[in-house]
Amino acid sequence: MPSQSQINKAVETIQIGGVIAYATEAVYGLGCDPDNTHAIQKILDLKGRNAKQGFILIASQVSQVEKYLGELSPQEKHLLEKQWPQPTTLILTANESVSDLITGGRKTVAVRITAHQDTKELCEALKHPLISTSANRSGKAAITHAWQIQEQFSDGIDYLYPSTLGDANKPSTIIDAKSGKVLR
């Protein structure tokens, strides 16, 4: 469990536009402030990721992602209440003002309310969600050990948030909340 000074260091890094690596339910992720386009672009560059893929927003509670959401259908609301907090990512209607860097140019946004205690505490301290994407270069396997982050991103990560992976054995399930279709 990270100390208060480690949580503070992660928050400060994110607030000044930095990129952190952190543990999630199953793999390490890269994160930044979802309202900082420079930081989002840095993650795209680090990963070699296509901007049309979009990103997941990870939060500690629904209220942290509300500003990113548009008018939700009854099906979306039902799945939101049913699925969280679990390692489940929902594709929901996006607010029109959400950056294309987050949505990948779609009218939807991927969001997850985390049950991972260390990440939940970080989002609580930030008072907002994080961009969340697996900490690996595009096309490479997801990272499950902190030393691999140093190996792949030696000078590109601004802070490695010291936490441990959750007990999930694979990345989050992704569900299109409008249709109920499982995408991953």
RANORBEL-V492744 format. One line per field, one symbol per residue. phi: phi as a letter, one per 20 degrees, with the letter a starting at -180 (. if undefined). psi: psi as a letter, one per 40 degrees, with the letter a starting at -180 (. if undefined). A space follows every 10 residues. Layout:
BEGIN
phi = ???
psi = ???
END
This chain:
BEGIN
phi = .fffffffff fgfffenedd dbecfccfcd baffddffff fffgfgemef fffmceddbe bggfdgfede fefgfffffg ffedebfcdd ecfeffefgf feemneecce cbeedfgfff ffffffmafd fcbgeafgne ffeccgffff fecgdeeeae ffbdffefeb ggfdcfffen feeb
psi = hiiddddddd dddddeeihi iiiaddiiii iiheegdddd dddddddfih dedaiihhie idddedeeia hiiddddddd dddihighhh hihiidehid ddefeieiih ihhiehdddd ddddddfiii hhiigiihei iihehddddd ddfdeehdhh hgiiiaeiei iiihhhddee hhd.
END
